């Protein structure tokens, strides 16, 4: 944490030592593709209907949350909201990492750059293609590795919450928006919550 400039986190309890991932690899693979679809749609509004149709063809629509289904149906998301949703790629990349599908770990101080995006699409089926290969051998990394990242990103969220509450300057070099999206998917993996509860 100190390496990234985080040295002021008020802890009221010792973080739990979670020893298992609560979701199945197939659930994580489906969520990965949903987040990728939303990130792409947020930047390419004209493709939203086409992407929704593809999600249904690939039987991923059933895994979408109600909030996500509304996003695809209504097409009336503001530009600011679309800009925020484009960061869903950070969650998709973190899930790809947790599933051992990408080789490069994302730097907490930045959003995914061109190298990481290229790495991602070397192993993840692109939109509008068949997705069977992602599900056939889906399996998680060792739980301890995923748990370590969950603890790290949980601490970043406590830090950002704390500095907002006490009106302090951000002294870290953590990329707040990217960290938040990575935290959400890790919390979803490591706790008994539905995705709707995370949104």
C-alpha positions in Angstrom: 0.0 0.0 0.0 2.8 2.4 0.9 4.4 1.9 -2.5 1.2 3.5 -4.0 1.1 6.3 -1.5 -1.6 4.9 0.8 -0.6 5.3 4.4 -3.8 6.6 6.1 -6.5 3.9 6.4 -8.5 3.8 9.6 -9.2 0.1 10.2 -12.0 -0.8 12.6 -11.6 -4.6 12.1 -9.1 -7.1 10.8 -10.1 -8.1 7.2 -11.5 -11.6 6.9 -9.3 -14.3 5.5 -11.5 -15.6 2.7 -10.5 -19.1 1.6 -12.8 -19.7 -1.4 -14.2 -17.9 -4.3 -18.0 -17.8 -4.0 -18.8 -17.8 -7.8 -18.2 -20.5 -10.4 -15.6 -19.9 -13.2 -18.4 -20.0 -15.7 -20.2 -17.2 -13.9 -17.1 -15.1 -13.9 -16.6 -15.8 -17.6 -20.2 -14.6 -18.4 -19.7 -11.5 -16.2 -16.5 -10.8 -18.0 -18.3 -10.8 -21.4 -21.1 -8.7 -20.0 -18.8 -6.0 -18.7 -16.9 -6.0 -22.0 -20.2 -5.6 -23.8 -21.2 -2.7 -21.6 -17.8 -0.9 -21.9 -17.9 -1.3 -25.7 -21.6 -0.1 -25.9 -20.8 2.9 -23.7 -18.3 4.1 -26.3 -20.2 2.9 -29.4 -23.9 3.7 -28.7 -24.9 2.7 -32.3 -23.9 -0.9 -31.6 -26.0 -1.3 -28.5 -28.8 -3.2 -30.1 -26.4 -5.4 -32.0 -24.5 -6.3 -28.9 -27.8 -7.1 -27.0 -28.7 -9.4 -29.8 -25.3 -11.1 -29.6 -25.6 -11.5 -25.8 -29.0 -13.3 -26.4 -27.5 -15.5 -29.1 -24.6 -16.5 -26.9 -27.1 -17.1 -24.0 -25.4 -14.5 -21.9 -28.5 -12.3 -21.5 -29.7 -14.4 -18.6 -26.6 -13.6 -16.7 -27.2 -9.8 -17.1 -28.4 -7.8 -14.1 -31.7 -5.8 -14.4 -29.6 -2.6 -14.4 -27.6 -3.9 -17.4 -30.7 -5.0 -19.3 -32.2 -1.6 -18.8 -29.0 0.0 -20.1 -29.3 -2.1 -23.3 -33.0 -1.5 -23.7 -33.3 2.3 -23.1 -30.4 3.8 -25.0 -30.8 7.1 -23.1 -27.7 7.1 -20.8 -26.0 10.5 -20.5 -22.6 11.1 -21.9 -21.2 11.4 -18.4 -22.7 8.0 -17.5 -21.4 6.4 -20.7 -17.9 7.7 -19.8 -18.2 6.0 -16.4 -19.5 2.8 -17.9 -16.5 2.6 -20.3 -14.5 1.8 -17.2 -16.3 -1.6 -17.0 -13.4 -2.8 -19.1 -11.3 -2.6 -16.0 -13.6 -5.1 -14.3 -13.5 -7.4 -17.3 -9.7 -7.3 -17.4 -9.5 -8.2 -13.7 -11.9 -11.1 -14.2 -9.7 -12.3 -17.1 -6.7 -12.1 -14.7 -8.6 -14.0 -12.0 -9.4 -16.7 -14.6 -5.8 -16.9 -15.7 -6.7 -15.7 -19.2 -4.3 -12.8 -19.3 -0.6 -12.7 -18.6 -0.1 -9.1 -17.5 -1.3 -7.9 -14.1 -3.0 -4.4 -14.3 -1.1 -1.6 -12.7 -3.2 0.0 -9.8 -1.8 3.4 -10.8 -3.4 3.4 -14.2 -6.2 2.2 -16.4 -5.5 -0.6 -18.8 -3.2 0.7 -21.6 -2.9 -0.5 -25.2 -0.5 -3.3 -24.2 -3.0 -4.8 -21.7 -5.9 -4.4 -24.1 -3.9 -6.3 -26.7 -3.1 -9.0 -24.2 -6.7 -9.2 -23.2 -7.9 -9.7 -26.8 -5.2 -12.3 -27.5 -7.0 -14.7 -25.1 -10.7 -13.4 -24.9 -13.2 -14.0 -27.7 -14.0 -10.6 -29.3 -17.6 -9.4 -29.4 -19.9 -10.9 -31.9 -17.9 -14.2 -32.0 -18.6 -17.6 -30.5 -17.7 -17.7 -26.8 -17.5 -21.4 -26.1 -13.7 -21.4 -25.8 -13.9 -19.1 -22.8 -16.1 -21.4 -20.9 -14.6 -24.8 -21.8 -11.6 -24.6 -19.6 -12.5 -21.7 -17.3 -10.8 -22.0 -13.9 -9.6 -19.6 -11.3 -6.1 -18.7 -10.2 -5.2 -19.9 -6.7 -7.6 -18.3 -4.2 -4.8 -16.8 -2.2 -3.7 -14.7 -5.2 -7.3 -13.4 -5.8 -7.8 -12.8 -2.1 -4.6 -10.7 -1.9 -5.9 -8.5 -4.7 -9.3 -8.3 -3.1 -7.6 -7.0 0.2 -5.5 -4.5 -1.7 -8.5 -3.0 -3.6 -10.7 -3.1 -0.5 -8.0 -1.0 1.2 -8.0 1.5 -1.7 -11.8 1.9 -1.3 -11.4 2.5 2.5 -8.7 5.0 1.7 -10.8 7.0 -0.8 -13.8 6.9 1.4 -11.7 8.2 4.4 -10.1 11.1 2.5 -13.5 12.2 1.2 -15.0 12.1 4.8 -12.2 14.2 6.3 -11.7 16.4 3.2 -8.1 15.4 2.7 -6.1 15.5 -0.6 -5.5 12.3 -2.4 -1.8 11.5 -1.8 -1.9 8.2 -3.6 -1.1 7.4 -7.2 -4.0 4.9 -7.4 -6.2 5.3 -10.4 -9.5 5.8 -8.5 -12.0 4.9 -11.3 -10.1 1.8 -12.4 -9.5 0.7 -8.8 -13.2 1.0 -8.1 -14.2 -1.2 -11.0 -11.6 -3.8 -10.1 -12.7 -3.8 -6.5 -16.4 -4.4 -7.5 -15.6 -7.6 -9.5 -13.3 -8.9 -6.8 -15.9 -8.3 -4.1 -18.4 -10.0 -6.2 -16.1 -13.0 -6.6 -15.2 -13.2 -2.9 -18.5 -12.5 -1.2 -22.1 -13.7 -1.4 -23.6 -10.8 -3.3 -25.4 -10.5 -6.6 -24.1 -8.2 -9.3 -27.2 -5.9 -8.9 -26.1 -5.2 -5.3 -22.7 -4.0 -6.7 -24.1 -1.5 -9.2 
